[in-house]
Amino acid sequence: MLRERVSQNIHVCTSDLYAQVTAGVVATPAGAVVIDTLPFPSETREMASFIEHECPGGARYVVLTHYHADHTNGAYLFPKAEVVAHALCAELLAEVGEKALQKVKAEEPALEEVVIRLPTITFEGAEMALQLGGIMMRLIHSPGHTLDSLMVYVEDERVLFAADTLMPVPSIIDGDPAAFKASLEQIAKLPLENVVQGHGEVVLRGEVGEAVQAMVDYLDRIEDAVADVVAKGGSKKQLGRITLESCGLSRIPLNGMVQDIHVANLRSLYERMAGE
């Protein structure tokens, strides 16, 4: 696990084992707010150890930004904390998460001990406020990557944990492009110093607008490109002509994993547009 401090009270932890997944620690005099966990127990335990040393009050809340396992696997390692999420996250963890976890355990021994911890505090609608130790956070529903996705905006620090609403390549296979673009537009409206992506490096203030626009442009381009293939009666093989570079993004981030995300996006759009 890698850790960096992005403001006086905020630390970002990044997985060194899988896809540069990020998680956050907001330290307050009353304890810590943990924003997501890391994919493997060993890394989340490093987070927990850091919190015990840094925050005498320990972890008070764990906010889950969406139900995907790489962000939620470690919630059980904070047994004294309340787990906060959108109501849809609780539903998806219960309905989809448990089956997915049992399947992956058969393939990955390092996850054998993981158990799903369901949210204890949920909200519906657009937003929820969370305050601890004088620090105010806004939990903003941001569907697109998934239906239940949310972002955490730490107001005084002007730091946004965008989770997978912002990452080096948007992933829509479990979501919706139109909703995704609307959520990206929410980011552009916030006064920001730093944005923590769900995977990869922290985006600095001067780069936020460009990064958000690049994601919106990418989603527009893949929709147009796939629609053209479908309209001409093309097969999935022809999707290979739609490169990441032609859609305005690089294939370098996340050790090349962005290419896999891109291919999955194209196939998902094709199946939807072709009615498969």
Secondary structure, 3 states (H helix, E strand, C coil): CEEEECCCCEEEEECCCCCCEEEEEEEECCEEEEECCCCCHHHHHHHHHHHHHHCCCCEEEEECCCCCHHHHCCHHHCCCCEEEEEHHHHHHHHHHHHHHHHHHHCCCHHHCCCCCCCCCEEECCCEEEEEECCEEEEEEECCCCCCCCEEEEECCCCEEEEECCCCCCCCCCCCCHHHHHHHHHHHHCCCCCEEEECECCCEEHHHHHHHHHHHHHHHHHHHHHHHHHHHCCCCHHHHHHCCCHHHCCCCCCHHHHHHHHHHHHHHHHHHHHCCC
